Amino acid sequence: MKLIMRILTILCLALIVYAHVWQRVQVLRLGYKVSQHEKNKEELSKEHRALWLGLSKLKSVERIENLSRLEFAEELRVIELVNPEDHCGKENK
C-alpha cells in the first residue's frame, strides 16, 4: 500500500511539474507572438501614414491644377483666342 502511495505521489508531482513547465513554455510562446504582432502593427502603421501622405499629395489642389494645365493647355489656348463676347456681339448686331 505504501508503494502505491509513493508511486501516486511521484506521478502527481511529475504531473504538476509538467503542467508548470508547459504553462511557462506557452507564456513564452505567446509573448513571442505578441511581440511579432506589435512589430508588424508598427510597420503597417508606418506604411499607412506614408500612404495617407501620398494620397494627400495626390489630392492637392495645386497638383491637380498643374496637371490640368499641362493636359488641357491646347484647349485653354483655343478658349483664350476665341472670345465668346465677340461672337455673341456680332450675331446680335
VMD Tcl script that builds the backbone (N, CA, C; Angstrom):
set m [mol new atoms 279]
animate dup $m
set s [atomselect $m all]
$s set {name element resname resid chain x y z} {
  {N N MET 1 A 0.815 -1.190 0.000}
  {CA C MET 1 A 0.000 0.000 0.000}
  {C C MET 1 A 0.865 1.263 0.000}
  {N N LYS 2 A 1.958 1.230 0.782}
  {CA C LYS 2 A 2.859 2.376 0.830}
  {C C LYS 2 A 3.513 2.609 -0.527}
  {N N LEU 3 A 3.796 1.522 -1.215}
  {CA C LEU 3 A 4.425 1.633 -2.523}
  {C C LEU 3 A 3.483 2.312 -3.512}
  {N N ILE 4 A 2.236 1.958 -3.474}
  {CA C ILE 4 A 1.240 2.562 -4.360}
  {C C ILE 4 A 1.106 4.055 -4.063}
  {N N MET 5 A 1.100 4.424 -2.798}
  {CA C MET 5 A 1.004 5.830 -2.394}
  {C C MET 5 A 2.221 6.623 -2.878}
  {N N ARG 6 A 3.408 6.017 -2.762}
  {CA C ARG 6 A 4.620 6.686 -3.218}
  {C C ARG 6 A 4.582 6.878 -4.729}
  {N N ILE 7 A 4.160 5.858 -5.450}
  {CA C ILE 7 A 4.074 5.953 -6.911}
  {C C ILE 7 A 3.067 7.036 -7.302}
  {N N LEU 8 A 1.917 7.050 -6.647}
  {CA C LEU 8 A 0.912 8.068 -6.932}
  {C C LEU 8 A 1.427 9.478 -6.608}
  {N N THR 9 A 2.143 9.598 -5.508}
  {CA C THR 9 A 2.713 10.889 -5.124}
  {C C THR 9 A 3.722 11.355 -6.171}
  {N N ILE 10 A 4.581 10.455 -6.604}
  {CA C ILE 10 A 5.590 10.798 -7.619}
  {C C ILE 10 A 4.903 11.177 -8.931}
  {N N LEU 11 A 3.871 10.435 -9.332}
  {CA C LEU 11 A 3.131 10.752 -10.552}
  {C C LEU 11 A 2.452 12.122 -10.453}
  {N N CYS 12 A 1.868 12.399 -9.299}
  {CA C CYS 12 A 1.229 13.714 -9.110}
  {C C CYS 12 A 2.247 14.838 -9.177}
  {N N LEU 13 A 3.385 14.664 -8.541}
  {CA C LEU 13 A 4.437 15.676 -8.589}
  {C C LEU 13 A 4.954 15.852 -10.022}
  {N N ALA 14 A 5.144 14.737 -10.730}
  {CA C ALA 14 A 5.609 14.809 -12.114}
  {C C ALA 14 A 4.578 15.545 -12.978}
  {N N LEU 15 A 3.308 15.281 -12.750}
  {CA C LEU 15 A 2.246 15.950 -13.489}
  {C C LEU 15 A 2.223 17.442 -13.191}
  {N N ILE 16 A 2.413 17.794 -11.941}
  {CA C ILE 16 A 2.434 19.210 -11.555}
  {C C ILE 16 A 3.636 19.908 -12.203}
  {N N VAL 17 A 4.802 19.271 -12.165}
  {CA C VAL 17 A 6.000 19.849 -12.785}
  {C C VAL 17 A 5.787 19.991 -14.293}
  {N N TYR 18 A 5.235 18.958 -14.920}
  {CA C TYR 18 A 4.977 19.012 -16.362}
  {C C TYR 18 A 4.003 20.145 -16.694}
  {N N ALA 19 A 2.943 20.291 -15.917}
  {CA C ALA 19 A 1.957 21.349 -16.157}
  {C C ALA 19 A 2.600 22.729 -16.003}
  {N N HIS 20 A 3.467 22.869 -15.002}
  {CA C HIS 20 A 4.142 24.144 -14.789}
  {C C HIS 20 A 5.067 24.473 -15.963}
  {N N VAL 21 A 5.849 23.513 -16.386}
  {CA C VAL 21 A 6.772 23.738 -17.499}
  {C C VAL 21 A 5.979 24.041 -18.775}
  {N N TRP 22 A 4.903 23.290 -19.026}
  {CA C TRP 22 A 4.080 23.530 -20.206}
  {C C TRP 22 A 3.496 24.938 -20.181}
  {N N GLN 23 A 3.033 25.363 -19.002}
  {CA C GLN 23 A 2.464 26.701 -18.867}
  {C C GLN 23 A 3.517 27.770 -19.161}
  {N N ARG 24 A 4.704 27.617 -18.655}
  {CA C ARG 24 A 5.780 28.584 -18.897}
  {C C ARG 24 A 6.145 28.644 -20.385}
  {N N VAL 25 A 6.196 27.488 -21.023}
  {CA C VAL 25 A 6.508 27.446 -22.451}
  {C C VAL 25 A 5.421 28.179 -23.234}
  {N N GLN 26 A 4.160 27.963 -22.868}
  {CA C GLN 26 A 3.062 28.637 -23.561}
  {C C GLN 26 A 3.125 30.151 -23.351}
  {N N VAL 27 A 3.445 30.587 -22.162}
  {CA C VAL 27 A 3.568 32.024 -21.883}
  {C C VAL 27 A 4.683 32.630 -22.735}
  {N N LEU 28 A 5.814 31.955 -22.824}
  {CA C LEU 28 A 6.925 32.454 -23.637}
  {C C LEU 28 A 6.550 32.473 -25.119}
  {N N ARG 29 A 5.897 31.416 -25.582}
  {CA C ARG 29 A 5.500 31.333 -26.988}
  {C C ARG 29 A 4.509 32.448 -27.335}
  {N N LEU 30 A 3.529 32.667 -26.472}
  {CA C LEU 30 A 2.545 33.718 -26.722}
  {C C LEU 30 A 3.176 35.111 -26.624}
  {N N GLY 31 A 4.104 35.269 -25.697}
  {CA C GLY 31 A 4.816 36.548 -25.594}
  {C C GLY 31 A 5.599 36.847 -26.854}
  {N N TYR 32 A 6.218 35.824 -27.420}
  {CA C TYR 32 A 6.953 35.993 -28.673}
  {C C TYR 32 A 5.995 36.380 -29.798}
  {N N LYS 33 A 4.843 35.728 -29.870}
  {CA C LYS 33 A 3.858 36.060 -30.899}
  {C C LYS 33 A 3.351 37.495 -30.741}
  {N N VAL 34 A 3.113 37.907 -29.505}
  {CA C VAL 34 A 2.639 39.276 -29.258}
  {C C VAL 34 A 3.677 40.282 -29.738}
  {N N SER 35 A 4.940 40.041 -29.448}
  {CA C SER 35 A 5.977 40.987 -29.888}
  {C C SER 35 A 6.076 41.006 -31.414}
  {N N GLN 36 A 5.897 39.859 -32.059}
  {CA C GLN 36 A 5.900 39.835 -33.523}
  {C C GLN 36 A 4.733 40.648 -34.076}
  {N N HIS 37 A 3.553 40.486 -33.487}
  {CA C HIS 37 A 2.380 41.221 -33.946}
  {C C HIS 37 A 2.524 42.721 -33.692}
  {N N GLU 38 A 3.134 43.097 -32.588}
  {CA C GLU 38 A 3.355 44.522 -32.323}
  {C C GLU 38 A 4.322 45.124 -33.346}
  {N N LYS 39 A 5.358 44.373 -33.692}
  {CA C LYS 39 A 6.309 44.845 -34.696}
  {C C LYS 39 A 5.608 44.981 -36.051}
  {N N ASN 40 A 4.799 44.000 -36.402}
  {CA C ASN 40 A 4.049 44.047 -37.651}
  {C C ASN 40 A 3.075 45.218 -37.660}
  {N N LYS 41 A 2.432 45.467 -36.522}
  {CA C LYS 41 A 1.493 46.586 -36.417}
  {C C LYS 41 A 2.220 47.906 -36.628}
  {N N GLU 42 A 3.397 48.056 -36.065}
  {CA C GLU 42 A 4.166 49.290 -36.216}
  {C C GLU 42 A 4.567 49.495 -37.674}
  {N N GLU 43 A 4.997 48.418 -38.338}
  {CA C GLU 43 A 5.356 48.524 -39.752}
  {C C GLU 43 A 4.138 48.922 -40.589}
  {N N LEU 44 A 2.990 48.330 -40.296}
  {CA C LEU 44 A 1.768 48.658 -41.028}
  {C C LEU 44 A 1.332 50.094 -40.753}
  {N N SER 45 A 1.526 50.560 -39.519}
  {CA C SER 45 A 1.184 51.946 -39.189}
  {C C SER 45 A 2.063 52.921 -39.973}
  {N N LYS 46 A 3.353 52.609 -40.091}
  {CA C LYS 46 A 4.253 53.464 -40.879}
  {C C LYS 46 A 3.824 53.483 -42.342}
  {N N GLU 47 A 3.490 52.313 -42.863}
  {CA C GLU 47 A 3.041 52.247 -44.252}
  {C C GLU 47 A 1.730 53.015 -44.442}
  {N N HIS 48 A 0.845 52.909 -43.469}
  {CA C HIS 48 A -0.438 53.609 -43.532}
  {C C HIS 48 A -0.218 55.123 -43.562}
  {N N ARG 49 A 0.659 55.616 -42.687}
  {CA C ARG 49 A 0.964 57.048 -42.673}
  {C C ARG 49 A 1.572 57.495 -44.006}
  {N N ALA 50 A 2.475 56.677 -44.552}
  {CA C ALA 50 A 3.101 57.032 -45.830}
  {C C ALA 50 A 2.063 57.064 -46.949}
  {N N LEU 51 A 1.139 56.121 -46.937}
  {CA C LEU 51 A 0.097 56.098 -47.963}
  {C C LEU 51 A -0.833 57.296 -47.843}
  {N N TRP 52 A -1.170 57.671 -46.612}
  {CA C TRP 52 A -2.033 58.847 -46.426}
  {C C TRP 52 A -1.327 60.112 -46.878}
  {N N LEU 53 A -0.039 60.192 -46.599}
  {CA C LEU 53 A 0.737 61.357 -47.048}
  {C C LEU 53 A 0.765 61.409 -48.577}
  {N N GLY 54 A 1.003 60.256 -49.195}
  {CA C GLY 54 A 0.993 60.200 -50.652}
  {C C GLY 54 A -0.362 60.570 -51.222}
  {N N LEU 55 A -1.419 60.106 -50.578}
  {CA C LEU 55 A -2.765 60.428 -51.041}
  {C C LEU 55 A -3.035 61.928 -50.932}
  {N N SER 56 A -2.625 62.519 -49.830}
  {CA C SER 56 A -2.862 63.960 -49.674}
  {C C SER 56 A -2.075 64.757 -50.709}
  {N N LYS 57 A -0.883 64.280 -51.055}
  {CA C LYS 57 A -0.115 64.965 -52.109}
  {C C LYS 57 A -0.823 64.819 -53.450}
  {N N LEU 58 A -1.359 63.614 -53.702}
  {CA C LEU 58 A -2.046 63.396 -54.976}
  {C C LEU 58 A -3.331 64.204 -55.079}
  {N N LYS 59 A -3.970 64.456 -53.957}
  {CA C LYS 59 A -5.240 65.178 -53.957}
  {C C LYS 59 A -5.070 66.692 -53.821}
  {N N SER 60 A -3.838 67.162 -53.722}
  {CA C SER 60 A -3.637 68.597 -53.507}
  {C C SER 60 A -4.154 69.391 -54.704}
  {N N VAL 61 A -4.766 70.500 -54.400}
  {CA C VAL 61 A -5.367 71.344 -55.428}
  {C C VAL 61 A -4.301 71.860 -56.391}
  {N N GLU 62 A -3.156 72.268 -55.872}
  {CA C GLU 62 A -2.094 72.800 -56.726}
  {C C GLU 62 A -1.638 71.754 -57.734}
  {N N ARG 63 A -1.478 70.523 -57.292}
  {CA C ARG 63 A -1.029 69.454 -58.181}
  {C C ARG 63 A -2.070 69.202 -59.267}
  {N N ILE 64 A -3.321 69.147 -58.884}
  {CA C ILE 64 A -4.385 68.895 -59.858}
  {C C ILE 64 A -4.469 70.047 -60.860}
  {N N GLU 65 A -4.323 71.282 -60.378}
  {CA C GLU 65 A -4.339 72.430 -61.292}
  {C C GLU 65 A -3.183 72.353 -62.280}
  {N N ASN 66 A -2.001 72.023 -61.787}
  {CA C ASN 66 A -0.835 71.923 -62.681}
  {C C ASN 66 A -1.037 70.825 -63.716}
  {N N LEU 67 A -1.543 69.687 -63.294}
  {CA C LEU 67 A -1.788 68.599 -64.237}
  {C C LEU 67 A -2.835 68.990 -65.269}
  {N N SER 68 A -3.875 69.641 -64.818}
  {CA C SER 68 A -4.924 70.028 -65.768}
  {C C SER 68 A -4.409 71.086 -66.733}
  {N N ARG 69 A -3.563 71.974 -66.255}
  {CA C ARG 69 A -2.981 72.985 -67.155}
  {C C ARG 69 A -2.116 72.312 -68.220}
  {N N LEU 70 A -1.334 71.329 -67.792}
  {CA C LEU 70 A -0.496 70.629 -68.762}
  {C C LEU 70 A -1.337 69.830 -69.752}
  {N N GLU 71 A -2.340 69.158 -69.240}
  {CA C GLU 71 A -3.152 68.286 -70.082}
  {C C GLU 71 A -4.040 69.077 -71.038}
  {N N PHE 72 A -4.581 70.175 -70.561}
  {CA C PHE 72 A -5.525 70.936 -71.364}
  {C C PHE 72 A -4.948 72.269 -71.853}
  {N N ALA 73 A -3.642 72.332 -71.979}
  {CA C ALA 73 A -3.005 73.587 -72.390}
  {C C ALA 73 A -3.482 74.021 -73.770}
  {N N GLU 74 A -3.562 73.090 -74.697}
  {CA C GLU 74 A -4.001 73.427 -76.051}
  {C C GLU 74 A -5.437 73.925 -76.045}
  {N N GLU 75 A -6.312 73.256 -75.308}
  {CA C GLU 75 A -7.707 73.674 -75.245}
  {C C GLU 75 A -7.843 75.051 -74.603}
  {N N LEU 76 A -7.021 75.317 -73.607}
  {CA C LEU 76 A -7.077 76.628 -72.954}
  {C C LEU 76 A -6.647 77.735 -73.911}
  {N N ARG 77 A -5.644 77.444 -74.754}
  {CA C ARG 77 A -5.204 78.444 -75.721}
  {C C ARG 77 A -6.313 78.750 -76.721}
  {N N VAL 78 A -7.019 77.741 -77.141}
  {CA C VAL 78 A -8.118 77.950 -78.082}
  {C C VAL 78 A -9.220 78.767 -77.434}
  {N N ILE 79 A -9.531 78.454 -76.180}
  {CA C ILE 79 A -10.569 79.191 -75.463}
  {C C ILE 79 A -10.161 80.648 -75.289}
  {N N GLU 80 A -8.883 80.883 -74.996}
  {CA C GLU 80 A -8.420 82.251 -74.827}
  {C C GLU 80 A -8.462 83.014 -76.150}
  {N N LEU 81 A -8.179 82.346 -77.252}
  {CA C LEU 81 A -8.174 83.005 -78.556}
  {C C LEU 81 A -9.580 83.352 -79.015}
  {N N VAL 82 A -10.526 82.497 -78.689}
  {CA C VAL 82 A -11.909 82.729 -79.105}
  {C C VAL 82 A -12.637 83.398 -77.956}
  {N N ASN 83 A -12.969 84.645 -78.125}
  {CA C ASN 83 A -13.682 85.391 -77.099}
  {C C ASN 83 A -15.176 85.263 -77.370}
  {N N PRO 84 A -15.936 84.625 -76.473}
  {CA C PRO 84 A -17.356 84.425 -76.711}
  {C C PRO 84 A -18.105 85.740 -76.851}
  {N N GLU 85 A -17.671 86.772 -76.207}
  {CA C GLU 85 A -18.365 88.063 -76.298}
  {C C GLU 85 A -18.276 88.626 -77.714}
  {N N ASP 86 A -17.156 88.395 -78.368}
  {CA C ASP 86 A -17.004 88.862 -79.752}
  {C C ASP 86 A -18.008 88.173 -80.668}
  {N N HIS 87 A -18.177 86.890 -80.486}
  {CA C HIS 87 A -19.079 86.126 -81.342}
  {C C HIS 87 A -20.540 86.431 -81.029}
  {N N CYS 88 A -20.871 86.585 -79.786}
  {CA C CYS 88 A -22.252 86.888 -79.406}
  {C C CYS 88 A -22.614 88.297 -79.858}
  {N N GLY 89 A -21.702 89.208 -79.748}
  {CA C GLY 89 A -21.969 90.586 -80.123}
  {C C GLY 89 A -22.177 90.715 -81.611}
  {N N LYS 90 A -21.442 89.989 -82.448}
  {CA C LYS 90 A -21.559 90.080 -83.902}
  {C C LYS 90 A -22.877 89.470 -84.386}
  {N N GLU 91 A -23.288 88.372 -83.720}
  {CA C GLU 91 A -24.530 87.704 -84.128}
  {C C GLU 91 A -25.739 88.544 -83.754}
  {N N ASN 92 A -25.705 89.258 -82.669}
  {CA C ASN 92 A -26.840 90.041 -82.215}
  {C C ASN 92 A -26.988 91.340 -82.995}
  {N N LYS 93 A -25.956 91.826 -83.641}
  {CA C LYS 93 A -25.997 93.116 -84.340}
  {C C LYS 93 A -26.668 93.033 -85.641}
}
mol reanalyze $m
mol bondsrecalc $m
mol representation Tube
mol addrep $m
